[in-house]
């Protein structure tokens, strides 16, 4: 259990501190939207009869960001879910969910990680809900995606990409 102090700590100002150590980035979501959505039910009307089988469910998640005009950035979460058995595929759902974000008070080298970790973390609950609703509306139990460690996802996807492209990660 975490102990909560009775009184908040006193705020101190260190006059000799570097500006880099004192930055507190601010992130704002201007708008969020479904960029692309696809649901396939290859078993069609046999879906209810197949519910007795337990499918293997695979979910892949990736993130992407790009700079827009006026200091704004588009962050996308790409989710692909597939439920299948050795005989047939129950469903395939693909969602690209995006948001337009603004970041202030952050050094340039921190913007990428802030967008792809914190930005994606802020958008994820909405994308997760859409995937659950679409699979439920498609005639199957809702696909509830477990919480994602976007910091680890960033390290796995984007740090590896940078090193394979000959760019040293920050």
N, C-alpha and C positions, 0 to 999 in steps of 0.2 A: 504494500500500500504506500502511496506517495504522501509525504507529510506536506501540508500547506502551512506556510508561516502565518502567524497571527497578523503581522503587519507587513506591508510590502517593503522591499528593500529601498533604502534611500537612493535617489538618483545622484550620481556624481558625474562631473564633467572633468575629463582629463584634457588640459589645454595642449599638451604635447602630442596627443594622439594623431596619427595619420588619418587623412580623409577616407582612405580605403577601408580602414578598420571600423569606421563609424557608419558606413552606408547601411541603410535599411530599405531594401527594395520594396516598392509598392507595385502590386499587380492588380489590374482591373479587367473584368470581362465586359466588353462593349456589347457583344451579341453572340449567340450560339445557335447552331443550326445543323440539320441533317444535310450532309453534302451528297451522300450516296447511300442507298439502302436496297438490299436485295434479299428476298426470302424464297427458297425453293423447297417444295414438298414433292419429291419424286414418287412417293408411295401413294399420293392422292387420297382417294377415299378409303384405302386400306390402313390409314394411319391409326384408327381406333383399334383395329384388329391386331396391329403390330405392337400395341402398348404392353403386351405381356412379355415382350422381349426387352432386355436391358441393353441399350446401345452404348457404344463407346463414344464419349463426347470429347472432342478436341477443340480447344479455343486458342487462337493466336491473336496477339495484340501487338501493335507497333504504333509509334508516334512519329509525327512529322511537323515541322514548322517552317514558315516562310515569312519574309518581311513584306509588309504592305506599305502604302504611302502614309505619311504623317505620323511616323513613330508607332504604328500599329503592326501587329503580327498575327498571322493565322496559324493556330495550332490545331492539328488533326489527330484524332485517335482512330486507328483502323482496327476493327475487330472482325475476325472470321471464325464462326463456330460451325461445327459439323457433327452430327450425330449419326452413327452408322453401326451396323453389325457386319459380320463377314459376308452376309448375303445381300444386304441392301443398305442404301443411304436413307435415313429417316428425313433429315432436313439439312439445309445449308443456309446460314444467315451471314450476310456481309454488311457491315455498317462502317461508313466513314462519317464521324461526327466531328464538327469543327467549331471553333470559337475565335472571335477576333479579340485579342488582348492588347492592353497597353501596359508598358513597364516604365516606371520612373525611378530615379534615384538608385540606379544599378550600374556598375562598370560594364563596359562592352563585353568583356570576356565571360561575364556571368549571365548574359541574356539567354544564350542557348540552353544552358542547364535549367534556368528559371522557367523558361517556356515549356521545355519538354518534361520537366519533373513536376513543378508546382502547377503550371498551366494545365497539363494533362490530368493531374490529380483533381483539380477543380472541375473539369469537364466530365470526368469518368462516371460519377453517379448518374448523370443524365443519359449517357450512352448505355450504361448497364441497364437502366430502366427500359430504354427503347428495345434492346435485344430481348429482354424478358417479355415485354408486351407482344412483340412480333412473333416470337415462338409460341406463346400462349394463344394468340389470335390465329396462328397457323394450325392449331389443332393438337398441339403437344404441350407437355408440362413446360412452364417457363424456364428458360436457360438463365440461371442466376450465376453470374460470373463472380468469382471470389475477388476480394480486394487485391489490388496490384501494387507492388513495390516499384513505383515509377523511377526511383533513383537507380535501382538495380537494372531495370529495363533500359534506362539511359546508358548505363555502363555497358550493358551487353550489346545494344544496337549501335549506338552512336560513337562510343569510344573505340569499338572494334572497327567501324567504318573509317574513322579518321586515321587509325594506325595502318589499315590496309591501303589507304589512299596516299600514304606517305606523309601525312600530317601528324605531327606530334600532338597527343591530347593535352588539354590544359590541366 
